[in-house]
Amino acid sequence: MPGRPPAAWDAPAPGWEAAFAQVPRAAFLPDLVWPYDMARRTTVAVDRALDPSGWQEYAEADVPIVTQWDDGEHAGREPGRVSTSSASMPSVVAGMLDDLRVEPGRRVLEVGTGTGWNAALLCHRLGDANVTSVEVDPVVAARARAALDRAGYRPALVVGDGFAGHPAGAPYDRVVATCGLREIPYAWVAQTAPGGLVVAPWGTHFDNGDAVVRLEVADGRAEGRFTRPVEFMKMRSQRTAVRHAEHVPPQGTAGAEESATMLSAEELLPAAFVLGLRVPHCVQAVAGKRGDTRPIWYYSRTDRSWAVAVLRDGGRENAVWQSGPRRLWDETEAAVRWWRARGRPGLDRFGLSVDPAGTRVWLDRPEDEVTPGRA
């Protein structure tokens, strides 16, 4: 077995204990899975036929498990290029279900069926008739339906684009997404009953990180705060893809504008959520550390601008190169100054509002919108 999974995770929130006890994640996993090995910080292949005890340990452990690569085009045991379906960490699933604040009898729309495990947990608590789940991939949906049938749960399972919700079953008391979003669709708000909740992982294109937001629906809009950091596979229509070679010329930093910074990776990386709000249409890529040096790249999504900061440990002056119509590193430093001036706020001070005009992020109160690039 390639490494060992961590110990069992903490108990689920009150009200969900019976569901988690009687609906094991293992019942929804295929024989060949790719769990994340926490000790080695890498994804590994585990086949139940070859390593039944290792497979079972990972199934019960608090680790994410990839169940599909490359939208189903992948074959073989080795990991593919892009993970496109998975079973989330049990602790993350439990936390989001707790955020949902749902009681028996409430109707729930789930966006992203995946393995079917989350839908089964909802069915156990709320009853099959109160759960609708939407999955964009027909093969993933078919496997989930088979697993749900074996486990004795029969929610309404719809194959389609979850971004549109499922208006035929509306209104819902709760909407929960199990995929990362860069935009919350107003369709979900419109399909949620007044006083209902929308719980979803949201983030910017800046990096792969998300934050769970819990939105209350009232008067034709939804509003609420972020609850916890997470990282989910992104909704297929909202994936981010940039190519280094399309931005950075073969000669690399030669010819780019060179400057220096005193910023460190220790301060910069934890601020990624805020940087994504303040530096729009930009993707950050963190390279592997080489000794005491870590290159961090920035690519514009609207033109070919790029920047790289080569950050070293120890509070020393570090080299920066940037090129193109945008000065992405200058924008990044300005975003860090904005964050510092407000006391380095964490996720709990930010919130989100969604109405027909779109999605807006705010700090401390809805009136204080976080606007890209402004002081």
N, C-alpha and C positions, 0 to 999 in steps of 0.2 A: 504493500500500500504506500503511495507517494505522500508521506507525511501523515499527520493525524489531525482530524478536525478538533476544534475547541470543545470545551465542556458544554453541557446543555445550557441553554439560555434561560433567563428569568421567566417566571410565570406570566401568562397573559393578564390583561386587565380584567377587573371584576366583570362578570357577565359573559366572558368569552372562555372561561376555563373548560367548560364541558365540550365546547366546539373543538378546541385544540386537542383535548384528550381523546376525543372520539373520531376525529378526522385527521389522520396522520398524513404528513406531506409525502411520505414514501408511496402512498397509494396512487399518487398522481405523477410519479416520475418514470421516465423510460428506463430501460435496462442500461443504456449507455448514457452517462451524464458527464458534465465537466464542472465539478465544484471548484471553488476558489480555495486554494491551499493557503491558509492564513500564515503559516510558519514560513513557507517559501515564497509567499507573495506572487503566486502564479496560478494559472488555471491548469488543472490536471484532468486526465481522462480516467474514469472509473467505470468498469463494466461489471454488472451484477453477476454475470455468468463466470467471470474470472476471479472476482473478489467480492463475494456476497457480504462478508462482514464489513469490509471497508465501505462498500456501497451503502449499507444500512447505517453505518456510523455517520457518513456524510449526509444522508437523508434526514437524520435526526439532529444534525448539528446546526448551529447558527451561522451558516455560510450561504452565500448565493450560489445557485447551481444553474449553469447554462444548459438548456435542453434543445436549442437549435442555433445553427450558425448560418450566416449569409442567406437569410430568407429561404432556407431549405435547400439551397444549391450545394451545400457542403456534403462531403461523404468521407468516411473513414474515422479513425480514432483520434487523430491529431486535431487540436483546436483549429477552427476556421479563422477567417479574417475579422468578421464582425459578428458579435453575439446578437441574435435577433429574437430570442425567446428564452425565458428562464423561470425558475422558481426562486422568489425573493427570500432573503433572510427571514426566518420566522419572527425574530424580534421586530423587524421593520413591518411585516404584515400585521403583527399584533398592535404595534403602535398606531398604524393608520386606521385599523378597525376601531381602536379606542378613540381616535380623533373623530371618527364618524358619528359617535354619540347616538347610536341607533338602538331602538328597542324593538322587541317582537311585534309584528304587525305592520311595521314600516316597509315601504317599497323602495328598493335600491336598484339603481342602474350601475353596473360595473363596466368600465371601459378597459378592455385588455384581458381576455379570459386566460390566456397563457395555458398553463397546465390544468387549470380548472380548480386548483386547491382553494384559492380565495373565494371563488363562487360557492364551493362546497361548504366552507366555513359560514358564509352568509346564509346559505340554505338551512344549515343546521340550526342557526339562531333564529332565523326569521320565517322559515318555511319556503318551499320551492316556489310557490305562486307569487312570492314577493320579491323574487330576484330575477333580473334580466341582465345578461352579460353579452357584450359585443366583442367579437374578435375579427380582425382584418384578414388574417391568414386562414384560408379554408382547411389546410392540412393541420395546422395547430388546433383549429376549432374542432375538427373531427376527432383528434386524439383526446382533447379535453372532454368532449361529449362521451366518448367511450369510457374514460376514467370516471366521470361523474355517474354514468349508468352503473358501472361496477360497484361504486360506493353507495348507490341507492339515492342519488340526488338528481332532480330534473328541473333545473331552472330554465327559463326561456333563453336559449343560446342563439344569438343572431350573428351571421357572418356579414360583416360590413365595416365601413369606416367609422370608427368610434368618435371621430371629430364631430360628426353630425348628430351624435347621441342616438336615440331610438325614439323618435316622436310618436310612433304608434302605441308605445306603452306608457307614455307620459300621462299625468304628471308623476314624478318620483319624489319621495321624501328625502332621499340621499342620492348623490352621484359620487362614485369613487373611481379614480383612474389608477391603473397599475402600470402606467408607462410615463416617462418623463415628457413634459410639455414645455414649449417655448411660447405658447399662446393658449390661453384658456378660451375655448369657443363659447360665444354667447348662447349657442344652441343649448348648452348644458344648463345655463341659468334659466332660459325660457322653459325648459322641460322640468324644472324643479319647483315644487309647490312652495308658496310663501312660508317662510320660517324653516325651510329645508336647508340642507348643507351640501356643499360641494367640497370634496377633499381630493387633492391632486398634488403630485410632485411637479414643481415649476422651477424654471431657471432660465438663464440667458444662453446665448450661443457661445459665451466666453469660454466656458469649460463644460465638462460632463456632469458637474455637480448639480443637484436639485435641492429644493427645500419644500417640505410638505406645507401646503397652505390650506387652511380651513375657512371656507367662505360661507357666510350666512346670506340666504336669498330673501330679499324684501324689496317691494316697490320697483320691481323690474331690474334690479341690479344685485350684484353679489359682492360682499366685502368681508375681509377678515385678515388675520395675522398668520405668519409662518410659525410652525411648531417645532420642526426638527430638520437637520440636514440629512439628505439621503442621496442615492445615485441610482437611477433607473435607466433601463433601455428606453430610448426615445421613440415617441410615436413616429411611425414610418414617414409620414408627411412632414415631419419637423426635424429630421436628422440634420446634423451639421457635417459638411465635408469640405475641407480645404486641402490643397496640395502644395507642399513646400516648394517644389520645383516651379510651380506657376507664379510664385511670388519672388523667390530668391534666385538670382542669376547663378550660373555655374561658378563664377568667380567668388561667390559668397559675399563677405562683407567688404571686399575691395570696391572702392568707389562710393560706399554708403557714408552718410554723415556720422561721425564718431563723437561721442560725448562721454560723460562719466556720471555715476550716481552713487549715493551712499545707502540706497535702499538694500535690504537684505531679503533673501528668500524666506527667512523666518517671519518677516512682517508681511511680505507680499502675498505669499500663497494662501494664508488664512483669510485674506481679504478678497478672494476671488469673486464671491457673490456680489459684493459692493462694486468691485471693478467692472463686472459685467453690466451693472446698472448704469455706470457713469461713462464707460467706454463702449459705445454702441457699435454693432456690426463688426465685432472683432472677436477673433478666436485666439486663446492662449494655449500654447503647447509647452509642457514642462519636460525637458530632456532629462535623461538619467544623470545622476551625479557622477562626476569624475574627480576623485580625490576630494578636495574641498571646494570644487567649482560646479555650478549648476547653470547651464544655459536655459533661458526661458524665451521662447519665440512668440511673436504676435503677428497675426495676419489679418488684414482687412477683408471683410466679406463683400465690400462694395467696389473695391479697386485693387490694385496690386501693391498697395503699401505694406511694408513689413518692418519689424524691429526685432532685435535680439539683445537681451541683457545677460551678460555672463557674470553671475553673482557668486561671490566667494564668502565663506564663513568668516566671522571675526570682525564685522563692522568696518571693513576696509572699503576704499574707493573701488568701484567696479566699472568695467567698460561697457558701453552701450553703442549699438549701431542701429540706424533707422534710415528708411528710404521710401520714397513715394510721396504722393500728394498729401497724405496724412502723416503727422508725426505721432505715431502710436505710442512710443515711449513717453513723450511729453504728456499725452492724454492720460496715460497710466499714472504718472507721477502726480498730475493734477487731481486724479480720482483718489489717490492715497491721501493727499493733503485735505481733501473734502472729508474723507472718512475720519482722519485724525481730529479735525476741527469740531466734529460732532461727538467726540468721545469714543471713537472706535466702536460704533454700535454693532451688536450681534443680531442674529436672525430675529430674535424676539421683539426687536423694536421696529421691524419692517412689516408691512402689510400690503395687500393687493385689493384692487377694486376692478370689477368687470361690469361693463354695461354695453349697450349697442355701439358705442364709439370705440370700444377696445379695452385693453388691459393696462392698468396704471399701477405703479408701485409707489408706496409712500413710506415715510419715516415718522414714527410715533403717532401720527393722526392722518386721516385721509386728506385733509387740506394741504398737507406738506408733501406734495408729489416730488419724487426723485426724478429730476429731469436730466438726461444725458448732457454732460459737458458744462452745465451751469453751476455757478457758485452757490 
